[in-house]
């Protein structure tokens, strides 16, 4: 189909066996041209991620203590991979240089980045592909903000010189060349950056799950896999708690209009989830919703005042009270004489009384009602727009499950319906909504 870019997470490159799986995946499809690896992740529950060990090494160096013994654990992981894959290069020299450099630079970002750096070199040797150091092609400005357009220009020029290459994820460099990392999970961002620069036809993010599920499996038993969702739907679901891949991590490919495929390294035959700009018109007709996600621990501030709708600037003054104390709001359902503001509990821990006092001073409301212990559930799907009775099905399901709805919020796009409920009804409500829309 053209050019594909693959990103493999830490669980997909945790040992030699998984390296073999990765090579089999890459060699099964000649369209793969560029690969972005993470550092080795956990091999079993009690295991440690290489990146965590590297941060520990830096902390020892910072305290003036020896980190060589701890680094030996890291070196043994890489040596075991190289030995089992029968790689013939001076990996001992690479490990010695890396250990010394961690002591020399005393930079936590540099130390943490070495996991991806060394894994990238191993994978490039194993695949027989070129290696491009992310330090040379991923750029941050002096304040540490990702320089997307500068990076895209440099990366695109570099990729033109390599038909096949491995580019480590997670890190880049300041203008002066010093290493800087993205936040944890940044390899997903790196993969999307490479896909955009390569003008790829498809970005494939290989991980340890077979795509997105329609609901949290810890709450809903055996939820179905989402075969296709749009970037807009992904944004709504990830914002409300879906965690496989955050929309921010694939913004570069979204911006470029490149579809993303979430696949399972351990089950490569599974089609996974396809994330697209526009959903296909032939989606299953009976699949009205795409997914359900939710969060707990919100507070509902309900402000009531007669003739509120005729009072110029009332809503602005309410929101100004929040802004003055550095508090952001989540949702804003309103009525003629009422205005409700949903705020995360953690935002109100030390500022609730001050905010209430400010609202009373600037707005003179008739009453302010504070309801803590609220959970929010978002039901998301493009199919909701054209399916009559969607809201009725949702509300009927909650009524029949004995769940009281405290708040309703639906955007004009009709892409989602958000309900606020008592926190103790969270699991019951999630299951009720899922059963109302998803056939077994």
Beta strands, then each sheet from edge to edge (+ up, - down):
strand 1: 4-8
strand 2: 32-37
strand 3: 130-132
strand 4: 165-167
strand 5: 171-173
strand 6: 179-181
strand 7: 202-207
strand 8: 228-230
strand 9: 259-264
strand 10: 273-276
strand 11: 291-304
strand 12: 338-344
strand 13: 367-380
strand 14: 405-410
strand 15: 416-422
sheet 1: 3+ 4+ 2+ 1+ 7+ 9+ 10- 8-
sheet 2: 5+ 6-
sheet 3: 12+ 11- 13+ 15- 14+
end
